[in-house]
Amino acid sequence: MTPTACPDPHDFAGNRRHAEHLRQESTDDVWRGADAALARVCLDARARLARSTQRLQARLQMHRQRSAHA
C-alpha cells in the first residue's frame, strides 16, 4: 500500500497484513527498549562494582598501614 493511497476497508487480507506488520514493529520496539534498559542497568552495576572495589581496596590499605604502625 502506498502512503498516499486510501486503504480499502474491504481488503481484509491487505488490512490483516498491515496489522501484522504494525504489530511486529511494535514488538520490535518493545524489545529494543528492553535491551537498551538492560544495557544501562549492566553498565550501572559494573560502575558500582568498580567503585565498591576501589573503596574496599583503599580501606584494606589503610587497615594494613595502621596495623604496621601499631
Order of alpha helices (4+ residues) and beta strands (2+ residues): alpha
